[in-house]
């Protein structure tokens, strides 16, 4: 289960309507789900501590709705992420 601190999540809208969500979470699994208000995902990326070699990418919006992040690396670490969509 990912450790998600909702106080650290930020959501905003850019001119033209593109919505951005950013924040951080603690990685302990290969796939995690982050609560979101986005209804369609265009992309997303995350990176953790360089010594842990953790990276991630957002692959879809799932039920909830949540952003599905696929994470590579086997060390528990904090991952900073950004996702964009509408």
Backbone as CSV, one residue per row, in Angstrom:
resi,resn,N_x,N_y,N_z,CA_x,CA_y,CA_z,C_x,C_y,C_z
1,UNK,0.850,-1.179,0.000,0.000,0.000,0.000,0.890,1.235,0.000
2,UNK,0.594,2.171,-0.839,1.367,3.411,-0.915,0.975,4.334,0.223
3,UNK,1.957,5.047,0.756,1.681,6.044,1.782,1.430,7.382,1.125
4,UNK,0.172,7.778,1.051,-0.202,9.011,0.376,-0.647,10.027,1.409
5,UNK,-0.007,11.190,1.431,-0.381,12.285,2.318,-1.171,13.288,1.488
6,UNK,-2.496,13.319,1.668,-3.338,14.189,0.855,-3.026,15.666,1.048
7,UNK,-2.387,16.026,2.154,-1.992,17.420,2.397,-0.908,17.863,1.416
8,UNK,-0.164,16.919,0.841,0.932,17.248,-0.070,0.515,17.214,-1.535
9,UNK,-0.714,16.826,-1.825,-1.188,16.751,-3.207,-1.642,18.137,-3.663
10,UNK,-1.310,18.488,-4.902,-1.690,19.778,-5.479,-2.335,19.546,-6.833
11,UNK,-3.417,20.268,-7.098,-4.127,20.165,-8.365,-4.356,21.574,-8.886
12,UNK,-4.108,21.789,-10.189,-4.306,23.100,-10.792,-4.693,22.969,-12.246
13,UNK,-5.104,24.094,-12.836,-5.500,24.120,-14.244,-4.679,25.162,-14.987
14,UNK,-4.097,24.761,-16.096,-3.323,25.661,-16.944,-4.244,26.336,-17.951
15,UNK,-3.821,27.486,-18.522,-4.616,28.103,-19.580,-4.871,27.086,-20.707
16,UNK,-6.086,27.038,-21.194,-6.445,26.066,-22.214,-7.142,24.843,-21.646
17,UNK,-7.172,24.737,-20.314,-7.926,23.673,-19.677,-7.157,22.440,-19.249
18,UNK,-5.853,22.357,-19.532,-5.073,21.200,-19.094,-4.952,21.219,-17.572
19,UNK,-5.306,20.113,-16.937,-5.229,20.025,-15.486,-3.991,19.237,-15.077
20,UNK,-3.350,19.690,-14.010,-2.120,19.097,-13.504,-2.351,18.656,-12.064
21,UNK,-1.836,17.479,-11.713,-1.846,17.027,-10.325,-0.423,16.623,-9.971
22,UNK,0.041,17.048,-8.802,1.400,16.734,-8.373,1.410,16.452,-6.886
23,UNK,2.438,15.760,-6.439,2.570,15.458,-5.018,3.651,14.426,-4.796
24,UNK,3.539,13.726,-3.689,4.504,12.674,-3.381,3.809,11.554,-2.630
25,UNK,4.411,10.372,-2.705,3.897,9.228,-1.967,5.053,8.288,-1.668
26,UNK,4.854,7.409,-0.700,5.862,6.431,-0.335,5.617,5.159,-1.128
27,UNK,6.651,4.709,-1.829,6.547,3.523,-2.676,6.899,2.281,-1.864
28,UNK,6.008,1.316,-1.841,6.314,0.025,-1.230,5.830,-1.131,-2.113
29,UNK,5.190,-0.812,-3.246,4.689,-1.829,-4.172,5.046,-1.442,-5.603
30,UNK,4.866,-2.372,-6.527,5.176,-2.115,-7.927,4.074,-1.326,-8.628
31,UNK,2.831,-1.416,-8.142,1.716,-0.671,-8.712,0.979,0.021,-7.572
32,UNK,0.749,1.314,-7.717,0.028,2.046,-6.680,-1.086,2.862,-7.337
33,UNK,-2.045,3.276,-6.531,-3.192,4.040,-7.009,-3.305,5.315,-6.180
34,UNK,-3.339,6.475,-6.866,-3.376,7.773,-6.205,-4.731,8.420,-6.452
35,UNK,-5.426,8.890,-5.410,-6.707,9.576,-5.614,-6.541,10.788,-6.532
36,UNK,-7.528,11.027,-7.389,-7.436,12.139,-8.334,-8.817,12.704,-8.637
37,UNK,-8.830,13.911,-9.191,-10.066,14.485,-9.722,-10.034,14.512,-11.242
38,UNK,-8.941,14.022,-11.851,-8.854,13.934,-13.308,-9.823,12.857,-13.800
39,UNK,-10.426,13.087,-14.969,-11.287,12.070,-15.568,-10.629,11.392,-16.761
40,UNK,-9.628,12.063,-17.358,-8.867,11.473,-18.467,-7.397,11.790,-18.271
41,UNK,-6.560,10.787,-18.374,-5.123,10.937,-18.163,-4.415,11.043,-19.500
42,UNK,-3.576,12.089,-19.652,-2.746,12.229,-20.846,-1.338,11.694,-20.599
43,UNK,-0.848,11.795,-19.358,0.492,11.310,-19.038,0.850,11.596,-17.608
44,UNK,1.964,11.055,-17.187,2.443,11.297,-15.831,3.764,10.605,-15.614
45,UNK,4.586,11.188,-14.762,5.912,10.643,-14.486,6.234,10.875,-13.016
46,UNK,7.066,10.008,-12.474,7.493,10.164,-11.094,8.932,9.733,-10.941
47,UNK,9.594,10.283,-9.951,10.974,9.903,-9.684,11.228,9.909,-8.190
48,UNK,12.040,8.962,-7.740,12.383,8.860,-6.324,13.846,9.166,-6.111
49,UNK,14.344,8.773,-4.954,15.748,9.008,-4.632,16.637,8.288,-5.638
50,UNK,17.660,8.988,-6.112,18.544,8.405,-7.119,19.243,7.158,-6.601
51,UNK,19.557,7.112,-5.313,20.249,5.942,-4.770,19.352,4.715,-4.762
52,UNK,18.016,4.935,-4.745,17.095,3.803,-4.741,16.773,3.359,-6.168
53,UNK,17.036,4.208,-7.157,16.764,3.861,-8.542,15.291,3.654,-8.828
54,UNK,14.435,4.454,-8.230,12.993,4.289,-8.389,12.455,5.285,-9.401
55,UNK,11.701,4.788,-10.373,11.013,5.631,-11.345,9.598,5.091,-11.506
56,UNK,8.720,5.905,-12.062,7.361,5.452,-12.273,6.712,6.210,-13.409
57,UNK,5.603,5.663,-13.895,4.828,6.364,-14.911,3.349,6.087,-14.681
58,UNK,2.540,7.086,-14.990,1.096,6.945,-14.852,0.564,6.266,-16.103
59,UNK,-0.237,5.213,-15.915,-0.697,4.460,-17.078,-2.183,4.593,-17.356
60,UNK,-3.001,4.909,-16.348,-4.437,5.011,-16.604,-5.169,5.631,-15.424
61,UNK,-6.420,6.011,-15.675,-7.332,6.415,-14.611,-8.212,5.204,-14.329
62,UNK,-8.281,4.806,-13.087,-9.055,3.630,-12.708,-10.277,4.044,-11.897
63,UNK,-11.059,3.064,-11.487,-12.240,3.337,-10.675,-11.836,4.070,-9.416
64,UNK,-12.684,4.959,-9.000,-12.403,5.652,-7.750,-12.670,7.129,-7.785
65,UNK,-12.163,7.957,-8.674,-11.112,7.636,-9.660,-9.717,7.728,-9.036
66,UNK,-8.822,6.949,-9.548,-7.432,6.963,-9.100,-6.507,6.922,-10.311
67,UNK,-5.305,7.453,-10.133,-4.263,7.351,-11.155,-3.477,6.079,-10.848
68,UNK,-3.363,5.200,-11.813,-2.564,3.985,-11.651,-1.122,4.320,-12.015
69,UNK,-0.202,4.151,-11.058,1.226,4.371,-11.293,1.945,3.037,-11.249
70,UNK,2.713,2.746,-12.282,3.564,1.557,-12.324,4.963,2.000,-11.922
71,UNK,5.533,1.359,-10.920,6.800,1.794,-10.343,7.833,0.687,-10.495
72,UNK,9.050,1.072,-10.914,10.154,0.116,-10.974,11.173,0.481,-9.913
73,UNK,11.808,-0.514,-9.341,12.740,-0.325,-8.233,12.217,-1.103,-7.043
74,UNK,13.097,-1.595,-6.205,12.644,-2.465,-5.125,12.921,-1.898,-3.735
75,UNK,13.225,-0.615,-3.656,13.528,0.000,-2.368,12.399,0.929,-1.966
76,UNK,11.973,0.845,-0.714,10.967,1.776,-0.216,11.548,3.181,-0.225
77,UNK,10.870,4.098,-0.860,11.348,5.461,-0.975,10.172,6.392,-1.231
78,UNK,10.420,7.677,-1.179,9.404,8.672,-1.517,9.512,9.001,-2.993
79,UNK,8.384,8.959,-3.690,8.341,9.261,-5.113,7.592,10.569,-5.302
80,UNK,8.204,11.516,-6.007,7.538,12.765,-6.384,6.961,12.558,-7.765
81,UNK,5.725,13.001,-7.973,5.082,12.733,-9.249,4.354,13.963,-9.781
82,UNK,4.083,13.924,-11.084,3.225,14.903,-11.742,2.437,14.130,-12.799
83,UNK,1.152,14.451,-12.893,0.285,13.837,-13.898,-0.523,14.948,-14.542
84,UNK,-0.910,14.755,-15.808,-1.682,15.778,-16.493,-2.806,15.115,-17.285
85,UNK,-3.898,15.846,-17.399,-5.075,15.355,-18.115,-6.186,16.391,-18.041
86,UNK,-7.417,15.899,-18.023,-8.551,16.815,-17.839,-9.648,16.137,-17.059
